[in-house]
Amino acid sequence: MAKLVSKTYGEALFELATEQNKSTQLMEEIEALRRVLVQNPDLDKLMKHPGIPKQEKGGILNNIFKGRISDELAGFLQLVVAKERYGELDAIFDYFIDRVKEENGIGVAYVTTAVELADAQKKAVLDKLLNTTSYRTMEMHYDVDASLIGGMKIRVGDRVVDSSIQSKLEALTKQLLQIQLG
């Protein structure tokens, strides 16, 4: 359900931004708004509190952000609060940012390895991803997970390439367990 909500609202926000040629501007504004919300966890708690009427929550947001954020984003926040979807705001913003990046040819890759990669290795991974995908640029996120033993996992969008030793050992274990001794 949450995925459907984030897609519906995120897509609506993306269409609005695209119509007005403000998708990149709105993405930057959303990222700044997220930083403000992270720095003020009490506001988040207040907005998610079930005992506070949605009209009052809308007024609070209006008092805080009116004139500080674009009218499009302020109106969107009011809509989200009015429809009681504030709890889905992070997922909605994630969807919107992903759509804007996709539209601008920016891929987001999550690379997990057993040990830290050297700069030359990171460049080789980046170059390989740029050559094998349709993205013009890549936003790279590196992580270390010693349980992989060796190799790497790469996730770009909903595609995953897993060449870790851990996954190969798991596959081998499954094959061995299926062998019928007789």
C-alpha positions in Angstrom: 0.0 0.0 0.0 2.8 2.4 0.9 4.5 1.8 -2.4 1.3 2.7 -4.3 0.8 5.9 -2.2 4.4 7.0 -2.8 4.2 6.3 -6.5 0.8 8.1 -6.9 1.8 11.2 -5.0 5.4 11.2 -6.3 4.3 10.9 -9.9 1.8 13.7 -9.4 4.5 15.9 -8.0 6.8 14.9 -10.9 4.2 15.8 -13.5 3.6 19.2 -11.9 7.3 19.9 -11.8 7.8 18.7 -15.4 4.9 20.9 -16.7 6.5 23.9 -15.1 10.1 23.0 -16.0 11.0 23.0 -12.3 11.9 19.4 -11.7 15.6 20.0 -10.8 14.8 23.1 -8.8 12.1 21.2 -6.9 14.4 18.3 -6.3 17.0 20.5 -4.7 14.3 22.2 -2.6 13.0 18.8 -1.4 16.5 17.8 -0.4 16.9 21.0 1.6 13.4 20.5 3.2 14.4 16.9 4.1 17.5 18.3 5.9 15.3 20.7 7.9 12.9 17.9 8.8 15.8 15.6 10.0 17.2 18.5 12.1 13.8 19.0 13.7 12.5 15.6 14.8 9.9 17.2 17.1 8.2 18.7 14.0 8.0 15.2 12.5 6.5 13.8 15.7 4.0 16.6 15.8 2.9 16.1 12.1 2.5 12.3 12.7 0.6 12.7 16.0 -2.9 11.2 15.5 -4.5 13.5 18.1 -3.8 16.7 16.2 -6.4 17.6 13.5 -5.2 17.8 9.9 -6.3 21.5 9.6 -4.1 22.4 12.6 -1.2 20.5 11.0 -1.7 22.3 7.8 -1.6 25.6 9.6 1.6 24.7 11.4 3.3 23.8 8.0 2.0 27.0 6.5 3.4 29.1 9.4 6.8 27.5 9.2 7.3 27.2 5.4 5.2 29.9 3.8 7.5 32.2 1.8 10.5 29.9 2.5 9.7 27.2 0.0 8.1 27.4 -3.4 4.3 27.6 -3.7 4.2 24.3 -5.5 6.0 22.5 -2.7 4.0 24.3 0.0 0.7 23.4 -1.8 1.9 19.8 -2.1 2.7 19.6 1.6 -0.8 20.9 2.3 -2.3 18.3 0.1 -0.3 15.5 1.7 -1.4 16.6 5.2 -5.1 17.1 4.1 -5.1 13.5 2.7 -3.4 12.3 5.9 -0.4 10.9 4.0 2.4 12.8 5.9 3.8 9.5 7.2 4.5 8.6 3.6 6.4 11.8 2.8 9.8 10.3 2.8 8.7 7.6 0.3 7.0 10.1 -1.8 10.1 12.3 -1.9 12.3 9.3 -2.7 10.0 8.4 -5.6 10.1 11.9 -6.9 13.9 12.3 -6.7 14.4 8.9 -8.4 12.1 10.0 -11.2 14.0 13.3 -11.7 17.3 11.6 -11.7 16.0 9.0 -14.2 14.7 11.8 -16.4 18.1 13.6 -16.3 20.0 10.4 -17.1 21.5 10.0 -13.7 21.8 6.4 -12.4 22.2 5.6 -8.7 24.4 2.5 -8.0 24.9 0.8 -4.7 28.1 -1.2 -4.7 28.8 -3.6 -1.8 32.2 -5.3 -1.5 33.9 -7.5 1.1 36.8 -5.0 1.5 37.2 -1.3 0.7 37.9 -0.6 -3.0 40.9 1.4 -4.1 40.2 4.6 -6.1 41.3 2.8 -9.4 38.8 0.0 -8.7 36.0 2.4 -8.0 36.7 4.2 -11.3 36.7 0.8 -13.1 33.3 0.0 -11.6 32.0 3.4 -12.6 33.3 3.1 -16.1 31.8 -0.4 -16.5 28.4 0.8 -15.3 28.4 3.8 -17.6 29.3 1.6 -20.6 26.7 -1.1 -19.8 23.8 1.2 -19.0 22.0 4.1 -20.7 22.9 6.6 -17.9 25.0 9.6 -18.7 26.3 9.9 -15.2 26.2 7.7 -12.1 25.8 8.5 -8.4 27.9 5.9 -6.6 27.3 4.6 -3.1 29.9 2.2 -1.8 29.5 -0.1 1.2 31.7 -2.8 2.8 30.2 -6.0 4.1 32.8 -8.6 5.1 30.2 -11.4 5.0 30.4 -11.3 1.2 33.9 -13.0 1.6 34.9 -11.7 -1.8 33.4 -10.3 -5.0 30.7 -7.6 -5.1 27.0 -6.8 -5.3 25.9 -4.0 -7.5 22.3 -2.6 -7.4 21.1 -0.1 -9.9 17.4 0.6 -9.6 15.7 -2.8 -9.4 18.5 -4.7 -11.1 21.0 -6.6 -8.9 24.3 -8.2 -10.0 25.6 -10.5 -7.3 29.1 -11.9 -8.0 29.9 -12.4 -4.3 31.5 -15.5 -3.0 28.8 -15.7 -0.3 26.1 -16.0 -3.0 28.1 -18.6 -4.9 28.5 -20.7 -1.8 24.8 -20.4 -1.0 24.0 -21.6 -4.6 26.4 -24.5 -4.3 24.9 -25.4 -0.9 21.4 -25.5 -2.5 22.7 -27.7 -5.3 24.4 -30.1 -3.0 21.3 -30.4 -0.8 19.2 -31.3 -3.9 21.4 -34.2 -4.8 19.6 -37.4 -4.0 21.9 -40.1 -2.7 20.6 -43.5 -3.6 
